[in-house]
Amino acid sequence: MFGTMVEFYANNSTDPGDYYIGEKLRMGNGYLRRMDNPAADGSSLSCYSSRAGQVDVHYSSGIANHFFYLTAEGTGAKTIGGLSHNGTPCNGDSFSGIGKEKAAAIWYRALSTYMTSTTNYSSARTATLQAAADLYGSNSQERYIVSKAWAAVSLGTALPDPGGNPSPSPTASPTSSPTGNPNPGNALTNGDFEQGATGWTQSAEDITNSTQQSPHGGSWYAWMMGYGSAATETLAQNNVAVPSSGTPKLTFWLKVTTQESGSTAYDTLKVSANGQTLATYSNANASSGYVQKTVDLSAFRGQTVNLQFAGQEDAYLSTVFLVDDVSVG
């Protein structure tokens, strides 16, 4: 990435900047590697998958190179430095880039401030999103495009489009769920997620209206995990007043899809109240659609609690946990 930036900065008329690596080596295909289309060399990976950690690092780094190119230049065919480039996304998306200078600034801050020797791709995504927030704002187009570029290399989902507004709500006018509030006496704020992240604290921008998955109702839902590598995420709501009478319970709709097989719990989603685990779901709970889950909150009757969904994924194969229409009553 920075070698490419140096080439652009040098602005050598006999070797103009481009996103090809080693194009002067007189190799048969005209280059050693390509950042716009890493897989074109026959070995590098353009898209993230669970096998990324099993190939040579020079080939798996193609995923990050592809991310950088898409962040800088966006999708579509163009000529750069006299060479043909085509930022083909892995998810069929289309978007414009933020420019190579901003892309480099974000990667440099992520690398120098947040990444360590053990950073994997999922944590690199988190690092660059934080770096973009630091430099340009948490509701900036720059941060949004970073999330789009990661989704375009098959890692995570894109954030809601801020629409150029420096401090928007998740949507200008959130739509109501067709099913309405699943529990009119819901003690939770925004249990159906139709107001975006309002009321919730999330570690990885899980609350989304992405069309890559389906909500249980309405347009918004929580998409947790699905990296295919070691990762953790949390989604929580504080100061939830558990009813003081009757049999209070937490209900929600859960859809689990996985690349795992068998009944061994490799990837989990744990539900807790005040740090006490109340239920655990895993790849073994895979289902073709949403299934309603109920968790007894009688032990917390009349108390104010912190409710949390905590996802954890191992190093191999992915599991996606979709959560929607959450209610306490």
C-alpha positions in Angstrom: 0.0 0.0 0.0 2.6 2.5 1.0 5.0 1.4 -1.8 2.1 2.3 -4.2 1.6 5.6 -2.5 5.4 6.4 -2.9 5.0 5.6 -6.6 2.2 8.1 -6.9 4.1 10.7 -4.8 7.2 10.3 -7.0 5.1 11.1 -10.1 7.8 9.8 -12.4 6.8 10.4 -16.0 8.4 7.2 -17.1 6.7 5.2 -14.4 3.4 6.8 -13.5 1.5 5.8 -10.4 -0.8 2.8 -10.6 -2.0 -0.2 -8.5 0.0 -2.8 -10.2 3.0 -4.3 -8.4 6.2 -5.2 -10.3 4.9 -4.2 -13.7 8.5 -3.4 -14.8 9.7 -7.0 -14.1 8.8 -8.2 -17.7 6.7 -11.0 -16.4 4.5 -12.9 -18.8 1.2 -11.4 -17.6 2.7 -7.9 -17.2 2.9 -7.7 -13.4 3.7 -9.5 -10.2 0.5 -8.6 -8.4 -2.5 -6.3 -8.8 -4.2 -4.5 -6.0 -7.4 -3.8 -8.0 -7.8 -7.5 -8.8 -5.4 -9.6 -6.7 -6.8 -13.0 -7.9 -5.7 -12.1 -11.4 -2.2 -13.5 -10.7 -3.8 -17.0 -10.1 -2.7 -17.3 -6.5 -3.6 -14.2 -4.5 -7.0 -13.9 -2.7 -9.3 -11.0 -3.7 -12.1 -12.0 -1.2 -12.0 -13.0 2.4 -12.9 -16.6 3.3 -12.1 -19.1 6.1 -9.2 -20.4 4.1 -7.3 -17.0 4.2 -5.2 -18.2 7.1 -4.2 -21.3 5.3 -2.4 -19.8 2.3 0.9 -18.0 2.0 0.8 -14.5 3.6 1.8 -12.9 0.3 -1.3 -14.3 -1.3 -3.7 -13.7 1.7 -2.5 -10.1 1.8 -4.4 -9.6 -1.5 -7.5 -9.2 0.6 -6.1 -6.1 2.3 -4.7 -4.8 -1.0 -8.1 -5.2 -2.6 -9.7 -3.4 0.3 -7.3 -0.5 0.0 -7.9 -0.1 -3.7 -11.6 -0.2 -3.3 -11.4 2.4 -0.5 -9.3 4.7 -2.6 -10.8 4.2 -6.1 -14.2 2.5 -5.6 -15.6 -0.1 -8.0 -15.7 -0.1 -11.8 -13.3 0.0 -14.7 -10.8 2.8 -15.1 -7.4 3.6 -16.5 -4.8 4.6 -13.9 -1.2 5.3 -14.9 -1.9 4.1 -18.4 -3.0 0.7 -17.1 -6.4 -0.9 -17.0 -7.9 -1.3 -13.5 -11.1 -2.9 -12.5 -12.2 -2.8 -8.8 -14.5 -5.8 -9.0 -16.2 -6.3 -5.5 -16.9 -9.7 -4.1 -20.5 -8.8 -3.3 -21.6 -7.1 -6.5 -21.8 -3.7 -4.8 -20.9 -0.4 -6.6 -19.6 2.7 -4.9 -17.1 5.6 -5.3 -13.8 5.7 -3.4 -12.5 8.4 -1.1 -9.2 9.0 -2.8 -5.8 7.4 -2.2 -4.6 10.1 0.2 -7.5 9.5 2.7 -7.3 5.7 2.3 -3.6 5.9 3.1 -4.1 8.2 6.1 -6.8 5.8 7.5 -4.6 2.7 7.0 -1.5 4.5 8.5 -3.4 5.5 11.7 -5.0 2.0 12.0 -1.6 0.4 11.6 0.3 2.8 13.9 -2.3 3.2 16.6 -4.6 0.1 16.8 -3.0 -2.9 15.0 -0.6 -5.3 16.7 1.4 -8.3 15.7 -1.7 -10.5 16.3 -4.2 -8.4 14.4 -6.3 -10.5 12.0 -8.6 -9.4 9.3 -11.7 -8.9 11.5 -9.7 -6.8 14.0 -8.1 -4.9 11.1 -11.6 -4.0 10.0 -12.4 -2.7 13.5 -9.1 -0.8 13.5 -9.7 1.0 10.2 -13.2 1.9 11.1 -11.9 3.5 14.4 -9.1 5.2 12.5 -11.6 6.7 10.0 -13.8 7.9 12.9 -10.8 9.5 14.5 -9.8 11.3 11.3 -13.1 12.2 9.7 -15.9 11.5 12.3 -18.0 8.5 13.3 -20.8 9.5 10.9 -18.5 10.5 8.0 -18.7 9.3 4.4 -15.0 8.2 4.8 -15.9 5.8 7.5 -18.9 4.6 5.6 -16.8 3.8 2.5 -14.3 2.0 4.6 -17.1 -0.3 5.8 -18.3 -0.6 2.2 -14.9 -1.6 1.0 -14.5 -4.3 3.7 -18.0 -5.7 2.8 -16.8 -5.7 -0.8 -14.0 -8.1 0.1 -16.5 -10.3 2.0 -15.7 -9.1 5.5 -18.5 -7.7 7.6 -21.4 -5.5 6.5 -21.5 -1.9 5.4 -22.7 0.7 7.9 -25.8 2.7 7.3 -25.2 5.5 4.8 -24.8 8.8 6.7 -25.8 10.6 3.5 -23.2 13.3 3.9 -24.7 14.6 7.1 -21.9 15.0 9.7 -24.1 13.8 12.6 -27.1 11.9 11.3 -29.4 9.4 13.0 -29.1 5.9 11.5 -31.8 6.8 9.0 -33.5 10.1 8.2 -36.9 8.7 8.9 -36.8 5.1 10.1 -39.7 3.0 9.0 -41.9 1.1 11.4 -41.8 -2.7 11.6 -44.8 -4.2 9.8 -45.3 -6.5 12.8 -45.1 -3.5 15.2 -43.6 -3.8 18.6 -43.7 -7.6 19.4 -44.6 -6.6 23.0 -46.4 -3.4 23.8 -45.1 -3.5 27.3 -41.5 -3.7 26.1 -39.0 -2.4 28.7 -36.3 -2.2 26.0 -35.7 0.9 23.9 -35.9 0.2 20.2 -36.2 -3.5 20.6 -37.0 -3.9 16.9 -33.9 -1.9 15.8 -36.1 0.2 13.5 -34.4 3.4 15.0 -31.0 2.0 14.1 -28.6 1.9 17.1 -30.8 4.1 19.4 -30.7 2.7 22.9 -28.1 0.1 22.1 -24.3 -0.1 22.6 -22.5 -2.2 20.0 -18.9 -3.1 19.5 -18.9 -3.7 15.7 -21.8 -1.9 14.0 -24.0 -5.0 14.1 -27.3 -3.1 13.8 -28.0 -2.8 10.1 -30.5 -2.6 7.3 -28.3 -4.5 4.9 -30.2 -6.4 2.2 -27.5 -9.1 2.3 -29.6 -10.7 5.1 -33.3 -10.6 6.0 -34.8 -9.1 9.2 -37.6 -10.8 11.1 -39.7 -7.7 10.7 -39.3 -4.2 9.4 -36.0 -3.3 7.8 -33.4 -3.3 10.6 -31.9 -6.1 12.6 -28.7 -7.1 14.3 -26.1 -9.1 12.3 -23.5 -10.6 14.7 -20.4 -12.6 13.7 -19.9 -14.4 10.4 -16.1 -13.7 10.0 -14.8 -17.2 9.7 -11.9 -16.2 12.0 -11.4 -15.7 15.7 -13.5 -12.7 16.7 -15.8 -11.4 19.4 -18.7 -8.9 19.4 -21.2 -7.5 21.9 -24.6 -5.8 21.7 -26.0 -4.5 24.9 -28.6 -2.2 26.5 -28.1 -0.7 29.9 -30.7 0.2 32.6 -33.4 -2.2 31.5 -36.2 -2.2 34.1 -37.3 -5.8 34.6 -41.0 -5.9 35.6 -41.6 -6.5 39.3 -44.6 -8.8 38.9 -45.5 -11.9 37.1 -42.9 -14.0 35.2 -40.7 -11.5 33.4 -38.9 -12.8 30.4 -36.6 -11.8 27.5 -37.9 -12.8 24.1 -36.3 -12.4 20.7 -36.1 -13.9 17.3 -32.9 -15.6 16.3 -31.7 -17.0 12.9 -28.4 -19.0 12.8 -26.6 -19.9 9.6 -23.2 -21.6 9.7 -20.5 -23.3 7.7 -19.8 -25.6 10.6 -21.2 -29.1 10.8 -22.2 -31.4 13.6 -23.4 -30.7 17.2 -20.2 -29.3 18.6 -20.5 -25.6 19.6 -17.6 -23.9 17.9 -19.2 -20.5 17.6 -21.5 -19.1 20.3 -24.0 -16.3 21.1 -24.4 -15.8 24.8 -27.2 -13.9 26.5 -26.5 -12.3 29.9 -28.0 -10.0 32.5 -25.6 -8.1 34.8 -22.8 -10.4 33.6 -24.6 -13.6 34.4 -25.0 -15.9 31.4 -28.6 -16.9 31.0 -28.6 -18.8 27.7 -26.1 -19.9 25.1 -26.8 -20.5 21.4 -24.3 -21.9 18.8 -23.7 -23.1 15.3 -25.6 -26.3 16.5 -28.8 -24.2 16.6 -28.7 -23.5 12.8 -32.1 -22.9 11.3 -33.6 -22.1 7.9 -35.5 -19.1 9.4 -36.0 -17.1 12.5 -36.9 -19.0 15.7 -38.3 -17.2 18.8 -36.3 -17.6 21.9 -37.4 -17.0 25.5 -35.1 -16.4 28.5 -36.5 -16.4 32.1 -35.7 -13.1 33.9 -37.5 -14.0 37.2 -34.2 -13.9 39.1 -34.0 -10.2 38.2 -37.7 -9.3 39.0 -37.9 -5.6 39.9 -34.3 -4.9 39.2 -32.5 -2.7 36.6 -30.1 -4.8 34.5 -27.6 -4.6 31.7 -28.7 -7.0 29.0 -26.0 -8.2 26.6 -25.7 -10.5 23.5 -22.0 -11.6 23.2 -20.8 -13.4 20.1 -17.7 -15.4 19.8 -16.3 -17.2 16.8 -13.3 -19.6 16.5 -10.6 -19.4 13.9 -12.2 -21.6 11.3 -15.5 -21.4 9.4 -18.2 -18.8 10.0 -21.5 -18.7 11.9 -23.9 -15.8 11.5 -26.3 -14.9 14.3 -29.2 -12.6 13.3 -31.2 -11.1 16.1 -34.5 -9.1 15.8 -37.6 -8.0 17.7 -36.1 -8.2 21.2 -38.5 -7.6 24.1 -38.5 -7.6 27.9 -41.8 -7.9 29.7 
